[in-house]
Every structure is written in structure tokens, then in C-alpha cells.
Amino acid sequence: MDWMDIVLPYVQKIALAIVVLVVGWVVIKWVTKWVGVKIENSKMDANIKPFLVTMLGAILKVLLVLSVIRIVGIDTTSFVAVIAAAGFAIGLAFQGSLSNFAGGVLLLTLRPFKTGDYIEAAGYSGTVKAIQILYTELNTPDNKIIYIPNGSLSNAGITNYSVMDTRRVDFKFGVGYEQDFRKVIRVLNEIVQQHDKVLKDPEPFVRMSEHADSAVMFTVRAWTKAEDYWDVHFDIIESVKARFDEEGISIPFPQMDVHVHPQQK
């Protein structure tokens, strides 16, 4: 038997396997892109969309590799067993990635936040841009993208600032001990109640809250719509300073008295 008769079938199988691999890879890219467009235009939950596209691509690539292996002539049954054994070893080495995958599933199942929510978690804060298979993308207020592993995110405390329609804005203001506290309360009440973005219900709260070392402290609490939080925050602070100046209400600040004693001869 000529050696060409032995080698040629294997060369043909390998060539066919390479063709299938290249064509299959291109088809998978096209299919995932097409499915991604269809999913993006669907009414499906925005949180699940990128997750599904990523999962589809991974599954199709695994099936393609198994098909190529079968074309070459390797028994996929035994190969799957080898993959399972190797997968166990790889799983131990990549526990973090598996944890991130499980975390992504938990986040999509429990839904502590969704795309577009402003959250604070794992030491970061920003608007959720996407929940991927292994990590979540946050867009910070100064337009940076932060990638947080889903494993750590699913095990961390999460503050969601977007889930409720209203938020409470808290302030503390200090005035001198010589000031009439009744007048201070009246002025603060007027400032808060006159702001058009402060809600009437729940009613704003203004009370004396502390006798500090150098000032009497007043606590102010006002409710507003979540999207108006920072407008109310900065408006009230500016209004209090301007109104206190008009009313002659002093705001204490740290100062030091220096006493100079004449040198004795």
C-alpha cells in the first residue's frame, strides 16, 4: 500500500476540518450579530440581552469545536469525558470566573438593579451600562467605564438610587449660640417650603438637633423626586447662605484667638 493512500484520507479530513472551522466561525459571528440585533429590538428585559448573546456565542463555538473534532476522526464520546475531567481541573483553577458567572446568573435572577439604574456597590458608583456574563459595566458621573466582577458584586451590599421615585435630602446647618433659634427655624422652613422641587408630602422637617462646641446645629430634611435630588441639594445650600446673610444670622467658622503678652524685664 502506498503511503499516499494512508496519509491522503487524514489530510482530507484535516483540510475539511479547517474549512468547517473557518466557515463555522464566520457563521457564528454573523448569527450572534443577527440574533443580537433581533434581541436588541425586542421587548425583552434589557439586562438579559447582552447576557444571552454572549451565552449563545459560547455555546455555538463549543458545538463547532466538537464538530471539527468529529470530522478529524476523534471519538467525541471519549473526548467529552476528557473535556469533563479537564473542565474539573480548569474549574478549580478558574474559580473566580465560575464565581463571576454564577454571580451574573444571580444578578439577572434576583434583579437588585437593571440597566440604567444608578447604584453604589463594591466601592464604586455609577449608572449600570450592561450586565455581562462575567462582569457588570458601570458608567461613572465623570464618564469612566468600570468593570466590576459579578462574583464580588453579587456578594456585596448594593445601594440602588434609582429604584424609588422619591428621595430625601438631608442637611445640617450651624448658627451661633447668640442667634434666636425660633427665627432660624422659621427662615429654614421658608427656604425649604418655597422651593418648587421640594414635595409637600411628606412634609419637610426642620428642628434643632445638637448643641455643638461652637454652634447650634439644625437638621433639615426635604423630600423630592429622585431626578431632582442634586438640584434641591445645591439650591437649598446656596439659598440658606444668601438668606442667612440677609437676616443677619451668623454661621460659625473655626477661628483662633492669639494673645500676645509683653516680655517682662
Backbone torsions as a table, in degrees:
resi	resn	phi	psi	omega
1	MET	NA	131.6	-179.6
2	ASP	-71.6	144.2	-179.7
3	TRP	-62.6	-25.4	177.4
4	MET	-65.2	-34.1	178.2
5	ASP	-66.8	-26.5	179.3
6	ILE	-83.6	-43.7	-174.2
7	VAL	-77.3	-36.8	-172.1
8	LEU	-57.2	-44.7	179.3
9	PRO	-59.8	-37.9	179.4
10	TYR	-69.2	-38.0	178.2
11	VAL	-64.2	-41.3	179.0
12	GLN	-63.4	-42.4	178.9
13	LYS	-63.7	-43.8	-179.8
14	ILE	-65.0	-41.5	179.1
15	ALA	-63.5	-42.9	178.4
16	LEU	-64.1	-39.6	179.7
17	ALA	-63.3	-40.2	179.4
18	ILE	-65.6	-42.7	179.0
19	VAL	-62.0	-46.4	179.3
20	VAL	-61.7	-40.6	-179.5
21	LEU	-63.1	-46.5	-178.1
22	VAL	-67.2	-48.4	-179.5
23	VAL	-64.4	-43.3	179.7
24	GLY	-61.2	-39.7	179.9
25	TRP	-63.2	-41.8	178.3
26	VAL	-65.6	-42.8	179.5
27	VAL	-62.9	-41.3	179.0
28	ILE	-61.3	-43.2	178.0
29	LYS	-61.4	-40.9	-179.9
30	TRP	-68.3	-43.4	-178.7
31	VAL	-63.7	-46.7	-179.4
32	THR	-64.2	-36.9	177.3
33	LYS	-65.9	-43.7	-179.9
34	TRP	-64.9	-45.8	178.5
35	VAL	-63.5	-38.7	178.3
36	GLY	-59.8	-41.3	178.2
37	VAL	-65.3	-43.7	179.7
38	LYS	-63.2	-43.2	-179.8
39	ILE	-66.4	-39.5	-179.0
40	GLU	-63.1	-34.2	-179.2
41	ASN	-86.9	-4.8	-179.3
42	SER	-84.9	174.9	179.1
43	LYS	-91.0	13.4	-179.6
44	MET	-65.5	152.7	178.7
45	ASP	-53.8	129.0	-177.8
46	ALA	-62.0	-25.2	-179.6
47	ASN	-69.4	-32.3	-173.5
48	ILE	-85.9	-22.3	-173.3
49	LYS	-55.1	-58.1	-178.9
50	PRO	-64.4	-31.5	180.0
51	PHE	-63.5	-45.6	-178.7
52	LEU	-65.6	-41.9	-180.0
53	VAL	-62.6	-43.3	179.2
54	THR	-63.9	-43.9	179.9
55	MET	-63.9	-42.3	179.3
56	LEU	-59.9	-45.9	179.1
57	GLY	-60.1	-42.0	-179.5
58	ALA	-65.4	-43.7	-179.0
59	ILE	-64.8	-44.9	-179.8
60	LEU	-63.5	-36.8	179.8
61	LYS	-68.6	-38.2	176.7
62	VAL	-63.7	-44.6	178.8
63	LEU	-63.2	-37.9	178.8
64	LEU	-63.9	-44.5	-180.0
65	VAL	-62.6	-42.3	177.5
66	LEU	-62.7	-38.9	178.0
67	SER	-64.4	-42.1	179.1
68	VAL	-63.5	-40.9	179.1
69	ILE	-63.5	-39.5	178.5
70	ARG	-65.7	-38.6	179.3
71	ILE	-63.2	-40.0	179.8
72	VAL	-63.9	-27.7	177.5
73	GLY	114.4	7.2	179.3
74	ILE	-84.2	136.2	179.3
75	ASP	-68.4	114.2	-177.0
76	THR	-70.2	-22.1	179.3
77	THR	-63.7	-50.8	177.9
78	SER	-68.8	-32.5	-179.5
79	PHE	-66.6	-38.5	177.5
80	VAL	-62.6	-38.4	177.5
81	ALA	-63.5	-41.2	177.5
82	VAL	-63.8	-41.9	178.9
83	ILE	-61.6	-40.4	179.6
84	ALA	-62.4	-43.9	178.6
85	ALA	-65.5	-43.7	178.3
86	ALA	-66.5	-36.1	179.1
87	GLY	-62.6	-36.1	177.8
88	PHE	-64.1	-44.2	179.5
89	ALA	-66.1	-42.8	178.9
90	ILE	-65.2	-36.6	179.1
91	GLY	-60.5	-39.1	177.4
92	LEU	-65.8	-35.6	-179.4
93	ALA	-75.7	-27.2	-176.9
94	PHE	-116.0	46.7	179.8
95	GLN	-60.6	-34.1	-179.7
96	GLY	-62.9	-43.2	179.8
97	SER	-66.2	-40.1	177.5
98	LEU	-64.9	-38.4	177.1
99	SER	-63.7	-39.0	178.5
100	ASN	-66.8	-38.5	177.8
101	PHE	-63.3	-47.0	178.7
102	ALA	-63.1	-37.1	177.6
103	GLY	-63.7	-38.5	177.5
104	GLY	-63.6	-40.2	177.7
105	VAL	-63.8	-42.0	178.9
106	LEU	-63.0	-43.0	-178.8
107	LEU	-63.7	-38.2	179.7
108	LEU	-75.7	-25.4	-179.9
109	THR	-83.4	-49.4	-176.8
110	LEU	-80.8	-26.1	174.8
111	ARG	54.5	57.2	174.3
112	PRO	-70.4	-16.2	175.5
113	PHE	-156.5	167.0	178.3
114	LYS	-135.1	170.6	178.3
115	THR	-59.1	131.1	-178.9
116	GLY	99.6	-13.3	178.7
117	ASP	-77.6	147.3	174.1
118	TYR	-97.0	119.1	-175.5
119	ILE	-127.7	164.6	172.3
120	GLU	-130.5	120.6	-176.5
121	ALA	-161.2	149.1	176.0
122	ALA	53.0	32.5	178.2
123	GLY	83.4	6.1	-179.4
124	TYR	-127.0	160.3	175.9
125	SER	-143.5	146.1	179.6
126	GLY	167.2	-177.9	179.6
127	THR	-90.1	131.4	-179.3
128	VAL	-68.0	118.9	-179.9
129	LYS	-92.7	-40.9	179.6
130	ALA	-163.7	149.6	173.5
131	ILE	-109.6	103.2	-178.0
132	GLN	-89.2	-178.9	-175.6
133	ILE	-67.9	-32.0	-178.1
134	LEU	-117.5	-17.8	-177.1
135	TYR	-149.0	164.3	176.8
136	THR	-115.2	135.8	-179.4
137	GLU	-95.6	128.3	175.3
138	LEU	-114.4	136.8	174.8
139	ASN	-104.4	112.0	-174.7
140	THR	-76.4	162.5	179.6
141	PRO	-58.9	-27.7	178.0
142	ASP	-94.4	21.9	170.6
143	ASN	66.0	43.3	170.0
144	LYS	-108.7	149.3	177.3
145	ILE	-102.1	125.4	178.4
146	ILE	-115.1	131.5	179.0
147	TYR	-105.0	113.0	-179.1
148	ILE	-106.1	124.4	177.3
149	PRO	-57.8	135.6	-177.1
150	ASN	-64.4	-28.7	179.5
151	GLY	-62.2	-50.2	179.2
152	SER	-70.0	-32.8	-178.7
153	LEU	-69.2	-38.4	-179.0
154	SER	-72.0	-19.2	179.6
155	ASN	-103.0	4.1	-177.7
156	ALA	-104.1	158.9	172.1
157	GLY	-69.3	134.3	-176.6
158	ILE	-121.1	125.0	173.9
159	THR	-104.7	118.0	-179.4
160	ASN	-105.0	112.4	-177.2
161	TYR	-86.6	-6.1	-173.8
162	SER	-106.7	-9.6	-172.6
163	VAL	-72.1	-29.1	179.3
164	MET	-100.7	149.7	-178.2
165	ASP	-75.9	-27.7	-176.9
166	THR	-123.5	156.3	176.4
167	ARG	-137.9	154.2	177.9
168	ARG	-99.7	132.7	178.0
169	VAL	-102.4	121.8	-176.9
170	ASP	-106.9	137.9	177.7
171	PHE	-132.7	156.2	168.9
172	LYS	-135.4	126.4	179.2
173	PHE	-123.7	141.2	178.6
174	GLY	-114.4	140.1	176.2
175	VAL	-130.9	164.6	-179.1
176	GLY	-68.0	154.2	-179.0
177	TYR	-64.8	-22.8	-177.8
178	GLU	-79.9	-7.6	-177.0
179	GLN	-79.8	152.0	176.5
180	ASP	-76.8	110.6	-174.1
181	PHE	-66.2	-28.0	178.2
182	ARG	-65.9	-39.8	178.0
183	LYS	-65.4	-40.1	179.6
184	VAL	-62.1	-44.4	179.7
185	ILE	-63.1	-41.0	179.7
186	ARG	-63.3	-45.6	-178.9
187	VAL	-63.7	-44.6	179.6
188	LEU	-62.8	-40.8	177.6
189	ASN	-61.2	-42.6	-179.9
190	GLU	-63.4	-42.4	-178.6
191	ILE	-61.9	-46.1	-176.5
192	VAL	-69.0	-45.4	-174.8
193	GLN	-71.8	-21.8	180.0
194	GLN	-84.9	-10.8	180.0
195	HIS	-75.5	127.5	-173.3
196	ASP	-71.2	-15.2	-179.5
197	LYS	-101.1	0.7	174.9
198	VAL	-86.9	128.6	-177.8
199	LEU	-74.6	146.0	177.5
200	LYS	-80.1	-25.4	179.6
201	ASP	-134.7	116.5	3.4
202	PRO	-66.8	150.4	-177.0
203	GLU	-70.9	140.4	177.3
204	PRO	-58.5	150.4	-177.3
205	PHE	-117.5	126.8	177.0
206	VAL	-137.7	116.2	179.2
207	ARG	-149.0	154.9	170.1
208	MET	-69.5	133.3	-173.2
209	SER	-123.6	-14.8	-175.5
210	GLU	-162.7	142.6	168.9
211	HIS	-100.4	93.1	-177.0
212	ALA	-82.9	179.8	-175.8
213	ASP	-62.5	-40.9	-175.5
214	SER	-128.7	12.4	-177.9
215	ALA	-159.0	155.3	169.9
216	VAL	-95.0	125.5	-174.4
217	MET	-98.1	139.3	178.1
218	PHE	-121.3	133.3	178.1
219	THR	-99.7	131.2	178.4
220	VAL	-123.7	129.0	177.9
221	ARG	-128.9	128.3	-178.8
222	ALA	-136.1	141.7	179.2
223	TRP	-100.3	143.6	179.7
224	THR	-150.5	169.3	174.1
225	LYS	-66.8	148.2	-175.5
226	ALA	-56.1	-39.1	-177.9
227	GLU	-73.2	-14.9	-179.4
228	ASP	-99.8	6.2	-172.7
229	TYR	-54.3	-54.0	-174.2
230	TRP	-72.4	-30.0	174.5
231	ASP	-61.4	-46.9	179.4
232	VAL	-65.3	-42.3	-178.6
233	HIS	-55.6	-53.9	-176.2
234	PHE	-74.9	-36.3	179.8
235	ASP	-61.6	-45.0	-177.8
236	ILE	-65.3	-43.6	179.8
237	ILE	-59.8	-45.1	-180.0
238	GLU	-66.9	-41.2	-178.5
239	SER	-65.3	-38.7	179.9
240	VAL	-63.6	-44.0	179.1
241	LYS	-62.5	-45.9	-178.8
242	ALA	-64.6	-43.6	-177.4
243	ARG	-70.1	-38.8	177.4
244	PHE	-61.5	-38.4	177.5
245	ASP	-63.7	-41.3	179.5
246	GLU	-65.9	-38.0	-176.2
247	GLU	-87.6	-2.7	-179.9
248	GLY	71.7	27.5	178.5
249	ILE	-92.0	121.8	-174.9
250	SER	-84.3	142.5	174.9
251	ILE	-109.8	111.7	-177.0
252	PRO	-62.7	150.3	175.4
253	PHE	-143.4	152.9	-177.8
254	PRO	-60.0	134.0	177.5
255	GLN	-149.4	159.7	-176.6
256	MET	-127.5	130.6	174.6
257	ASP	-95.0	125.9	-179.9
258	VAL	-108.9	121.7	179.6
259	HIS	-105.6	124.3	-179.6
260	VAL	-105.1	119.0	179.8
261	HIS	-99.8	133.2	178.2
262	PRO	-65.2	141.4	-178.5
263	GLN	-70.6	128.7	179.0
264	GLN	-84.2	137.4	178.3
265	LYS	-90.7	NA	NA
